[in-house]
Amino acid sequence: MEQLATSTNTLKAPLQARLAERRHERSDSPKHHPRLHYAWDADAAVLLVDYSPLLGIECLHAVSHWASGFATLRYAEGLFEAACIRDLWLPFQRNHEDAAFRHWFATLPEDLAEALERLPARRYALAALAQRSQAVRDLILSNVMLCFLLHHWLKRFINESEWTMSSRRTIAGRGSRRSKAMPE
């Protein structure tokens, strides 16, 4: 298994603590509730999401807050591995019923959260791009639907795993090189 990035290594301790806590809770309670469970680790500023009741296997995710870039670590079947927030199926709601989730969601800038809440999908993907690129954030704030449609179109025609950081910056309007077709 490859070495985890430093940003995901900081997520490992709260995830391990939540695993131990959850195992203890499960041993004390005969009831098993098949729904997601959220916990907010204030010391690490991390949202812990427990998918175990839904999947039937031990599966937890740790997701860092907005300023940390939504770094994500997954624990499943005894392994820790880097994950992606777009794969988590998290709700995108400021008024979510769970206080831990609301606390984590409140780390997003209010104007960005408000704009993205209007979209039908791809909200976390766009939030993650906006976190890394001021140009994307500006586009979302000025025309969220255009940004959504561009992202949707790109996802249909380009496999995201093939995108290099350079191509992502170019798409986001932060490219260091100009296209040869564009005059200087």
N, C-alpha and C positions, 0 to 999 in steps of 0.2 A: 504494500500500500504506500502511496506517495505521501511525503511529508505535507502536513497541513500548513497553509499560509498563516502568518503571524496573526492576522485579523481574525481567523477562525479559531486559533489556539486560545484566545482570550474568552471565547464562548464555551470552551470545553468544561471549565469548572462549574459554572451555573447549571449546565446541562447535566453533569454528573450528580450535583446536589439534588436537582429535581428528580432524577431517576431514583435515587435512594429514598427521597421523600415519598414519591409515588408508590414505590414497592411497599413501604411501610403502611401507607394509607390503604392499599389493596389488601394487605394481610389482615388489617383490623376490620375491614368492612366486607360483609357478605354480598352487598349490592354492587352491581357492575353497570355503570351508566354509559351507553354507547354514543358518546358525543365528544366533541373536541373540548379539551381543558386548556385554559390559558393561565399562565402565572407570570408576574412581572418581577424580575430580579433587579431591584433598585440599585444595588451596589455595582452591578455590571452593566446596568441600563440595557437589559436584554429581555425580550419577550420569549417565553418558553411555551411551546405548543405541543400538546400531547395528542398524537393521533392513534395511540394504542387501542383505545376502546373501539374505534371505527375499523381498524385494520386487523385486529386480533393478534398482532405481534407487537413487541416493544418498539415503538417508533416515536421519537421526539425530535423537535427542531428548536434551535436557539436562533433568534433573529435580532441583530443589533438595531439600534435606533437610527433615525434619519442621518444625523451628523456623522455616524460611523459608516454610512454607506450601505446599510441593509446587509451586512455580512451575515451569512447563514451557515449553520453547522447542523448536520443531520446525524442522529444516532439511530441505527436500525440493525437488528440481528447482531449485536455486539460490536459493530463497527462505527467509528466516527468518520464522516466525510463531508467535504464542502458541498453545499447545496445552493439552490437559487430561489430567491423569494417568489419568482414567477411560478414556481412549481408547487407552492404551498397551499393554494386555494384559500387564502385568507380573505375574510370579508373586507370591504373597503367602506367602513361606516364610522363616522364620528360618534354616533349615538348607539354603538353596539352595546348589547346587554351586559357584557363582561367588563368589569372595571379594569382588569389587567390589560386587556386588549385596548380599551380606550386610552389608558395611560401611554401605551406604546404608540398608538396612532396619533396621539397629540404631539409627538415629536416631529411630525411632518409640518412644514410651514402651512399656516391656515389658508392662505390664498391658493396654494397649489392643491391642497386637499379638496377645497371647495370646487375648483375647476375639474379635477379628476373624478370627483363623485358623480358628475353628470354623464360619464362615459359608460357604455354597456360592458366593456371588457378592457383588458390590457392596462389597467390602472397602475398596478405595481411595477410593471415593466417600464411604463412611462415615468413613474415616480423615480425609479432607479436611474433612468437616463437623465432625468432632470437634476438628480442629486449630483451627477457627474459632469453635467454640461449646462452652463448658464444659457446658452443659445436654445437648448431644448426647453429649459424652464421658461424662457421668455416666450417661445412659441406656444407652449401650453397655456400660459396666462393670457396671451393675446388671441389665440384661436385654437382651443383645445380639440375641436372636432377635426380640423385640418391635421393636427399632430397625430391624432388617433388614426385617421385614414392613411397617412403616410406610413406610420408604423405597421398598420394592418397590411398594406400593400407590400412593404418590404419583407414582412414575415412570410407572405405567400410565395414570394419569388426568390428569396434568399434564405438559405439555411443559416440561422443565427450563429451556429457553431463555427461557420466558415468566416464570420466577420472578424477582421483583425481590429486591434485598437485604433490603428490608423484609419481604417475605413469607417469605424464608428464615429471618430472625430470629424471626418469629412462629411458624413451624413448629418452630423449634429451642427455643422457650420463652423467647426473649429479646426479644419484641416490646415496643416502647415504648408502644404503644396497646393498651388492652383492647378486646375485642369489645363491641359495643353490647348484645349479648345477655347478656353476663356482668355480673352486679351488681358494683358497686364494693366 
